[in-house]
């Protein structure tokens, strides 16, 4: 009976340690994927329709990120890494929300013909004159 209890305790603790290790690895990869999202939102190009970058810390790939300009917004795909663990996030953000959050300035939208918000803003300016 005593041997059975020791065996069960050993198996339980080994499983618990493995789950904690996986959880920590997933959390770290998720945090690194978020770093890629924040990088992309802070570096939206004015003229290019897409951008890519790899974020590297201490000679290790932390995140690989791609940003695509879409009609009326952006799409960001970010992969975060921690050891052999990879977590992928995809974020869609409208131009209106990007303006609201401060990631885009209205003056940078003047060159974008595909943005409905620019057309709306121009109509409002015309009405106010």
Secondary structure, 3 states (H helix, E strand, C coil): CHHHHHHHHHHHHHHHHHHHHHHHHHHHHHHHHHHHHHHHHHCCCCCCCEEEEEEEECCEEEEEEEEEEECCEEEEEEEEEECCEEEEEEEEEEHHHHHHHCCCCHHHHHHCCCCHHHHHHHHHHHHHC
